[in-house]
Structure formats: structure tokens, C-alpha cells
Amino acid sequence: MSTPAVVSVNGRRTRVRIDGDPANPPAVLIHGIGRSLEDWAAQVPRLAGTHRVIALDLPGSGFSARSPEPTTLSVLARGVLETLDALGEQRPLHVIGNSLGGAVAMQLLVLDPARVASLVLADSAGFGDDVALPFRLLATPVLGDLAGRRTTRGSARMTERMLYADRRLATTARIDHALAIASQPDTGTVVLETTRALATFRGVKRGWRAELTAAVVKHARPTLIMWGDRDRIAPVHHLDTARRLLPHAETHLFTGAGHMPQIECPDDFAARVLAFLANATHQAGVA
């Protein structure tokens, strides 16, 4: 099994985990805001039997250095493309994103349609304005600055517990990892920049969401959208909106799962992704 490594991307330190036969079709895994590639730890070995799996820490997230410009959705997506270039991976990708990572995945398609073979969006940003209060608070002046730049064990525990239907998954190890990420020099700033680019206290901004989903329809690719029915971050009714906005997409609802079904129901999640990717690979003619 592979372990994370650090590569240089245009002189910027970037943390990646790569597994699977390099000859297999590539799949890139993209985490959510303030998170890291560890969110995909259960999926990497499950997907690596049939794909070259690339999980990465986005610029300024996890243990990757930030991009020099202010963080936006496009900056994050370009960071993914630049990382793939540095790894020599130029083939069309199966892009799998959770939470903010789903919006980054869609932005990849917009930036470079030829590089994307399919999309898998898990509890993805981009399909509704209502989001959990702690994330909306980050978009507010003063209070957001205080919260975004100072993470305590208590706040890390609260965030971890919100992510799962089964709060026992908010283990000491996961809380320690969240604190380690928060202690990185740019994490708080990048979280605040990202939140304020995409949301206000009232909720996620409508403009970028409408523009992004319209572009995804224009460049339609095989798409699978999955959601946990007990998501406390992005409510499950966002899946209904996703079905309406992306009528070409397949959808699935996990029962008894929260914001990260890839962690809460790893076998079912992987089985559905692999079945979808097998069909999408055939459709796209990816060898």
C-alpha cells in the first residue's frame, strides 16, 4: 500500500498519495475545505485494483503549500491540474470529489474539458445555498477571522462530529489530525479565502453555483452524484437540486450516512464507484 509523498509543483510543495498500476485509467480524489487526502484512505486501496489512484492535498490544505494568489475555486482546480502535470498524468481523468472537492471537480471540467472523462460527486458543494452555521460564520468579518485562524481541540471535535452520522467516527486520531492540519501556517487563511470567495453569512453564493452547473451541462460527462441522508453540512435536499440541474447524472442516496459516505460506508461507496467507472471508462474509450 502506498504512503503519502511530497512533490514539487511549480516550486510549490504538494502532498500526494498514488496507488495502482500506472497503466490503469487514472482517478483523482479531491477532498473538502480544510481537509486532506486522508479523507480517501479507505477508498484508495479499494479503487487501486483497477485504476491509477491519485489523492492529493489541495493548495493550502492538508500539508500542501498554498498557491501565491488568493484562493478561489479556479485556483484550487488549476492546482490539481498542475499537480497532475508534474506527475506526468495527461490522460482523461475520472474525477472524484467530496464536499468542496466536488465543486473543484466540476471546475476542472470547465477549465479543461479534455482532461475529464467522468465525475463522481459525493455530498458536493454547488447545489444549494444552505450550509451548516459554522461554515457560514467563517464568511463574516471579525468573527470569521477569529474562528478561522484559531482551532481548538473542542472546535475540531465539534467539526469532526458534524461530518458523520455515527459520531464515534470522530476518533481521537481524526481530531489530532485535524489539529495538525490547522497548525499549518496557511490553513486558516486559505479556509477563510475559500469560504469568502464562495459564501456569505446568508449561505453559499448563487452566482458561481449557477455558472458552474450550467457549464457542467454544456460539457456533459458521465456523472454519478451520491449523498448521505443524514448530512448535517449540506442537507440531503441538495441532491434533489443536483438531479434537476444535472439531469444526465446518475444518483444514489446512502441511508444512515453523513457528509462523508466514503468513510461511513466504504464498501458500498467503492462498489458503486467502481461499477460506474467501469461503464464510464467504456463510454469514453479510456484504456
TIBARO-564013 format. One record per residue: residue in one letter; y, x, z of N, C-alpha, C, O in turn. Coordinates in steps of 0.001 Angstrom, whole numbers, plus 500000, padded with zeros to 6 digits. Layout:
BEGIN
AYXZYXZYXZYXZ/...
END
This chain:
BEGIN
M498807500841500000500000500000500000501243500877500000501289501890500697/S502235500500499234503444501310499113504319501178500351504195500227501123/T505200502145500521506205502095501578507573502227500936507680502771499837/P508637501739501596509977501851501006510382503297500772510013504198501526/A511147503495499713511677504808499367513144504653499020513623503544498784/V513851505766498990515274505755498646515459506426497292514958507527497064/V516180505759496396516502506325495086518019506339494926518734505608495610/S518491507170494025519930507244493740520243506363492539519646506519491474/V521173505444492713521595504545491640523076504790491408523910504338492191/N523406505497490347524794505880490079525423506557491301526584506318491633/G524633507402491957525104508114493134525077507298494407525475507791495463/R524617506065494334524575505180495500523153505103496040522212504853495287/R522998505317497335521689505251497985521154503828497929521817502888498367/T519943503676497383519338502360497249517889502429497713517135503317497315/R517522501495498546516169501452499115515318500473498324515722499337498079/V514138500924497930513235500117497113511810500240497643511455501197498332/R511015499242497298509567499317497504508906498894496207509191497819495680/I508027499736495693507378499486494405505872499519494605505344500417495261/D505187498542494040503734498483494172503158497894492892503861497227492133/G501873498146492659501194497595491495501150498572490335501863499575490324/D500321498273489375500154499097488176501436499075487347501914497998486993/P502006500247487029503235500282486222503100499603484865504102499206484270/A501864499465484367501661498821483069501723497304483147501855496636482122/N501629496754484357501657495300484515503075494750484340504045495495484478/P503205493455484039504538492860483904505342493029485189504797492880486283/P506638493341485069507446493590486261507950492309486916508338491352486246/A507930492321488243508515491241489032509434491871490063509023492768490799/V510678491404490122511635491937491090511892490884492157512067489705491848/L511914491318493421512057490426494568513414490668495215513751491801495559/I514202489587495383515583489707495851515770488872497113515496487672497121/H516237489517498174516403488883499486517745488171499598518552488179498668/G517967487548500766519182486797501021520270487613501702520138488824501882/I521346486933502077522532487588502627522223488259503964521636487648504857/G522625489515504087522438490262505310520993490595505622520682490990506745/R520109490445504661518679490638504883518206491944504228519019492812503912/S516898492075504030516351493297503451515036493002502748514528491882502800/L514492494014502092513250493850501340512062493499502230511031493049501730/E512193493701503552511109493311504453510806491825504405509708491411504777/D511755491011503953511501489572503820510388489282502820509852488175502791/W510037490280501994508999490117500983507721490874501341506824491001500508/A507632491380502577506493492229502948505150491532502737504180492170502328/A505086490230503012503830489511502845503501489241501387502337489039501040/Q504517489237500527504301488897499121503963490103498249503228489976497271/V504493491261498598504282492438497739502795492682497477502407492762496312/P501941492804498502500522493066498202499834491902497499498876492108496754/R500306490701497726499683489540497085500016489470495597499208488985494804/L501185489944495218501605489890493814501252491158493040501204491151491810/A501004492254493776500852493555493126499540493707492359499385494657491593/G498600492792492551497360492895491798497539492647490313496765493145489495/T498568491871489963498770491506488557500139491894488020500403491735486828/H501027492408488898502389492724488473502852494066489057502361494519490091/R503791494669488375504506495796488970505620495174489813506591494648489271/V505481495233491111506391494547492019507465495517492505507163496604492997/I508717495105492358509849495910492797510670495066493766511307494092493365/A510653495444495038511520494814496037512618495806496381512364497008496456/L513836495318496590514945496240496838515897495661497863515972494447498056/D516625496560498517517752496162499351518983496088498458519344497072497814/L519627494930498417520839494774497609521938495725498077521890496203499211/P522921496007497233524027496896497633524694496414498923525148495274499012/G524744497293499909525372496958501174524525496130502099524999495711503155/S523273495878501735522341495128502573521177496021502963520938497059502345/G520457495605503996519337496416504439519797497818504741520659498032505593/F519211498787504031519576500184504227520054500825502922519931502034502727/S520602499991502034521222500469500797522727500611500983523350499828501700/A523303501617500332524757501780500354525416500678499534524820500149498595/R526633500342499891527358499300499195527885499795497847527950501000497603/S528255498870496986528970499205495761530427499488496107530930498978497108/P531114500292495295532501500643495639533469499474495549534477499465496255/E533196498486494702534110497359494556533752496253495546532635496233496064/P534680495333495817534385494220496720533144493443496274532912493267495078/T532369492991497219531090492358496923531288490935496401531964490113497020/T530683490672495253530637489337494658529219489128494133528400490047494161/L528934487925493660527627487648493087527352488556491894526243489069491747/S528353488758491044528173489622489878527938491066490276527125491756489661/V528646491532491305528451492908491774527018493099492277526392494121491995/L526505492128493013525136492224493511524129492213492352523171492986492350/A524349491343491379523430491276490244523474492561489427522434493056488992/R524668493105489217524751494381488499524047495483489271523435496370488675/G524132495430490603523423496413491410521924496362491182521265497401491164/V521373495159491008519951495027490707519635495630489350518675496388489213/L520438495298488347520196495829487008520319497351486981519530498025486319/E521289497887487684521456499342487744520278500016488440519867501113488064/T519742499348489456518568499890490136517371499918489198516639500908489153/L517169498855488460516062498807487505516232499874486427515254500494486010/D517468500093485972517724501159485005517344502516485588516723503336484912/A517718502749486842517410504024487487515905504229487635515423505361487635/L515164503120487760513709503196487876513019503236486516511797503357486437/G513801503134485455513238503159484109512554501873483704511741501871482779/E512867500777484379512247499489484078513178498666483200514173498112483668/Q512830498596481897513683497914480924513053496644480366513673495950479560/R511846496336480778511162495167480231511724493864480816512344493877481880/P511506492741480120511908491458480694511224491223482033510038491509482198/L511986490700482981511554490616484368511236489190484795511859488229484344/H510256489081485671510092487864486444510917488073487712510605488952488515/V511960487280487896512905487496488986512663486438490063512728485238489795/I512384486896491280512040486018492394513087486216493484513226487318494015/G513826485157493826514904485277494798514829484216495870514484483064495604/N515158484617497089515210483705498227516645483595498720517332484606498863/S517110482357498986518435482136499567519515482685498624519530482324497447/L520409483539499103521399484165498220520713484889497077521253484959495973/G519517485435497335518779486124496278518458485248495093518318485743493974/G518336483926495324518127483021494203519352482937493316519238482906492091/A520541482900493941521771482895493147521947484217492415522415484234491276/V521579485325493052521631486623492373520676486630491182521007487154490118/A519492486048491364518525485970490270519108485209489078518981485646487935/M519747484069489353520367483308488266521504484090487623521692484019486409/Q522261484832488418523352485631487871522819486743486972523468487104485990/L521643487292487294521020488284486411520798487698485018521073488341484006/L520299486473484990520064485804483710521359485649482933521375485821481715/V522439485328483619523729485155482961524252486488482434524762486557481315/L524130487537483227524659488841482832523882489464481678524473490087480796/D522563489299481679521743489960480662520504489117480385519424489422480892/P520645488059479585519526487138479351518262487820478843517154487383479154/A518419488883478067517249489549477501516393490229478562515226490536478319/R516969490465479733516224491171480789515417490219481670514671490684482532/V515540488907481485514902487938482378513875487106481606514201486438480625/A512630487167482077511554486384481468511366485046482171511039484048481529/S511571485019483494511396483781484246512128483895485573512522484984485990/L512305482740486237512959482676487542512067481941488530511475480911488209/V511979482489489741511390481777490870512458481746491957512899482793492431/L512868480550492348513967480364493298513426479678494546512953478544494482/A513498480372495683512980479843496940514135479534497882514834480442498333/D514339478243498181515415477810499076516724478504498665517407479124499480/S517033478378497413518086479177496774519488478651497033519714477443497105/A520418479575497172521828479217497132522180478728495728521544479107494745/G523208477877495655523696477427494366523501475953494079523921475468493028/F522860475218495013522543473821494733523147472838495728522755471672495758/G524089473291496534524735472371497455525841473052498221525873474277498336/D526768472233498755527879472820499497527606472894500989528222473700501686/D526695472072501492526437472084502925525452473202503274524384473333502676/V525851473991504253525053475117504705525266475238506205526242474711506738/A524367475924506886524409475996508344525759476501508848526377477375508239/L526208475933509977527511476239510548527768477741510752528863478193510415/P526839478534511277527135479952511478527577480677510203528386481603510264/F527050480258509056527427480901507808528810480427507339529557481191506729/R529140479173507624530480478692507281531539479346508151532654479603507698/L531187479616509405532138480277510303532524481663509803533644482120510029/L531589482333509120531885483667508592533016483638507568533692484645507357/A533221482488506935534262482378505913535643482138506506536630482126505770/T535735481947507817537021481655508443537694482934508908537014483861509347/P539031483004508822539755484181509321539545484362510821539286483399511542/V539657485572511269539590485969512679538207485725513266537503486676513608/L537808484453513388536506484154513977535381484753513143534426485317513677/G535508484624511841534502485205510961534456486715511071533378487310511053/D535631487344511187535671488802511329534956489252512595534221490239512588/L535179488526513672534541488881514935533023488713514845532265489584515275/A532595487597514286531160487320514203530463488237513213529346488693513456/G531132488505512088530500489293511039530355490758511370529451491422510863/R531237491275512220531220492709512499530611493052513853530534494224514222/R530179492036514593529562492306515895528346491401516076528473490214516380/T527181491982515884525929491245516052525297491637517377525037492816517619/T525054490670518223524396490903519495522920490524519386522507489884518419/R522136490922520377520729490516520369520620488988520405519745488406519764/G521502488356521149521458486895521219521755486240519882521072485293519492/S522771486734519171523103486134517869522029486447516838521732485616515979/A521439487648516917520352487980515997519144487085516244518496486638515297/R518837486822517517517719485939517856517990484526517338517097483888516781/M519214484038517520519552482695517058519382482583515543518812481611515048/T519879483586514810519762483557513348518309483583512920517907482801512059/E517518484461513500516103484535513136515401483211513393514600482763512573/R515693482581514525515032481314514847515426480205513879514624479315513595/M516653480252513372517084479235512415516333479329511090516246478348510352/L515801480489510794515195480721509490513825480067509327513382479802508210/Y513161479810510456511767479382510397511569478022511063512246477687512035/A510630477248510525510222476035511217509470476404512499509629475754513531/D508657477446512419507924477953513575508736479098514182508719480218513671/R509434478815515258510340479807515840509617481007516430510244482022516734/R508307480901516594507546482061517057507605483212516058507319484357516409/L507974482911514821508101483970513822509338484837514058509462485912513470/A510241484384514901511398485205515283510946486194516358511338486103517521/T510118487131515936509493488075516860510483489136517311511553489309516727/T510097489840518364510918490962518828511108491987517725512196492541517571/A510054492245516954510155493223515864511171492773514812511935493593514304/R511186491471514480512137490980513477513565491011514022514506491307513286/I513725490709515300515060490771515895515549492222515949516715492496515666/D514671493137516309515037494559516316515442495025514915516397495785514751/H514704494561513917515020494940512533516379494386512123517163495079511476/A516659493142512495517958492547512179519091493337512827520140493531512212/L518892493791514053519912494593514733520083495945514060521197496464513980/A518984496521513574519084497799512869519887497653511579520682498529511238/I519684496560510868520466496301509653521934496103510013522818496658509361/A522189495311511052523576495028511450524323496281511872525549496337511780/S523593497283512333524236498514512789524630499446511652525321500439511881/Q524203499145510441524589499977509299526096499837509061526662498770509300/P526747500910508591528215500916508582528884499834507749529996499416508070/D528229499368506680528900498422505786528331497013505831528820496128505129/T527305496792506647526647495483506629527618494340506912527686493375506151/G528367494451508006529271493371508377530316493096507324530597491938507016/T530900494149506763531927493980505740531366493308504494531997492417503924/V530181493737504074529569493166502867529194491707503093529372490887502192/V528679491361504270528368489966504576529633489115504497529615488026503923/L530730489607505073531984488854505038532514488726503621532950487646503224/E532484489806502852532962489749501463532150488738500654532705487944499895/T530838488780500828529969487876500072530223486428500454530366485562499591/T530278486174501755530498484808502226531819484259501714531882483121501250/R532871485057501794534193484571501416534368484451499908535213483690499436/A533571485203499151533593485029497694532935483719497283533274483150496245/L531992483237498095531172482097497694531418480820498485531003479743498058/A532098480923499646532196479750500513533512479727501276534243480716501331/T533787478582501854534862478407502829534235477749504056533031477495504093/F535072477477505063534542476792506244533973475422505873533039474942506515/R534533474798504845534065473472504432532681473519503781531968472516503762/G532307474676503251530994474794502631531028475708501424532028476372501153/V529926475733500709529793476598499537530688476060498411530681474863498123/K531447476947497785532393476542496749531675475930495546530614476395495130/R532273474889495009531647474164493903531807474889492568530919474818491718/G532925475583492375533219476162491068532154477122490576531635476961489471/W531826478112491378530850479105490915529467478487490765528690478891489899/R529157477491491623527838476847491523527698476110490197526674476221489523/A528727475361489829528671474592488586528598475516487376527839475273486438/E529392476569487412529400477523486294528049478222486157527541478405485050/L527476478607487296526212479346487271525066478478486773524307478904485903/T524929477275487305523803476439486887523940475993485437522935475832484744/A525168475793484969525362475454483549524913476601482661524305476377481614/A525206477820483069524803478993482285523285479168482302522695479591481307/V522655478843483432521196478949483512520541477961482548519544478288481905/V521093476770482447520569475796481487520758476299480062519877476135479218/K521899476905479798522183477435478454521168478500478067520750478577476912/H520770479323479035519810480402478780518468480073479430517867480919480093/A518007478849479238516848478355479975515634479269479823515273479688478723/R515023479559480960513787480324481036512804479523481889513222478649482648/P511510479808481775510578479172482706511064479377484141511354480501484551/T511150478281484899511746478344486238510895477542487212510463476427486919/L510665478140488383509976477474489484510914477466490683511381478517491123/I511188476276491209512052476140492393511215475583493532510570474544493392/M511229476288494670510439475875495827511329475789497062512321476508497186/W510949474890497976511778474661499169510885474353500365509797473796500221/G511366474728501549510723474305502781511341473013503264512565472884503283/D510509472039503660511055470730504028511758470742505385512371469746505768/R511675471861506119512363471963507409513395473080507397513638473727508415/D513994473298506242515032474321506099516283473904506877516868472854506612/R516685474740507841517889474461508621519104475216508085520204475053508613/I518931476025507066520039476777506470520595476027505266521787475722505214/A519740475734504309520110474971503107519229473721503084518044473821502768/P519775472556503408518963471350503585518100471025502374518431471361501236/V516982470361502656515985470109501626516518469238500493515977469282499389/H517565468445500735518082467620499632518682468475498515518929467969497419/H518921469767498778519359470666497707518304470734496599518640470963495437/L517048470539496950516001470554495932516180469406494949515925469566493756/D516615468254495437516882467134494538518000467475493559517927467141492377/T519036468143494066520132468573493194519632469577492171520003469514490999/A518791470505492611518243471508491692517447470846490571517539471258489415/R516670469826490912515902469107489882516825468464488858516525468435487665/R517957467947489341518901467287488432519637468303487554519829468071486361/L520046469425488147520832470413487407519989471269486478520455471696485422/L518744471518486873517850472349486057516606471534485705515528471782486244/P516752470564484804515647469646484525514424470318483899513340469735483869/H514598471539483401513468472239482811512574472895483855511494473378483517/A513001472922485120512294473665486161511120472886486745511159471661486859/E510073473630487114509021473097487963509511473187489408510303474068489744/T509041472277490261509456472316491662508262472102492580507241471529492198/H508432472588493812507407472362494832508065472335496207508987473104496479/L507587471449497065508085471335498439506975471729499403505887471152499391/F507272472734500246506324473164501270506514472321502531507633472195503030/T505452471758503036505504470962504253505418471876505478504547472741505567/G506340471663506419506310472421507656506830473835507545506487474683508369/A507657474111506538508227475442506349509747475360506390510331474325506071/G510380476457506786511822476526506855512422477228505650512017476988504512/H513392478100505907514187478721504850513451479840504126513877480272503055/M512355480308504702511625481429504101510141481100503950509316481631504693/P509795480244503011508377479891502827507518481080502443506307481055502662/Q508113482123501875507325483305501525506769483992502762505795484740502675/I507385483739503921506904484283505190506043483260505930505003483612506487/E506467482011505940505777480989506741504459480525506128503523480198506858/C504371480490504812503114480085504153502816481055503012502834480672501842/P502542482322503360502454483372502346501364483163501311501571483468500136/D500196482646501718499113482476500751499437481402499731499254481603498530/D499918480258500206500262479164499310501418479570498392501402479293497193/F502418480231498978503562480692498189503094481609497066503447481399495906/A502295482631497405501846483596496405500976482934495338501095483250494154/A500106482020495752499231481361494788500036480581493757499729480607492566/R501064479891494225501889479103493310502718480007492401502889479716491217/V503228481098492956503998482035492143503107482678491083503498482772489919/L501919483118491476501035483786490521500597482849489398500528483262488241/A500300481598489729499937480636488687501105480409487730500928480359486513/F502289480275488297503485480088487470503739481310486593504007481170485399/L503655482515487178503939483731486415502918483954485310503271484435484234/A501674483615485557500656483764484508501026482924483294500909483374482154/N501472481704483548501867480830482451503164481304481808503295481277480584/A504143481746482637505411482216482095505240483485481292505900483664480268/T504365484370481740504087485609481006503510485283479642503871485903478642/H502618484315479604502028483910478324503095483326477406503139483645476218/Q503954482472477957505004481853477145505966482877476576506373482790475418/A506333483867477419507325484843476995506741485973476176507475486771475592/G505396486042476131504761487122475393504960488465476048505008489493475372/V505080488463477404505227489720478115503857490306478342502962489648478873/A503698491565477930502386492221478047502327493032479316501308493661479601/
END
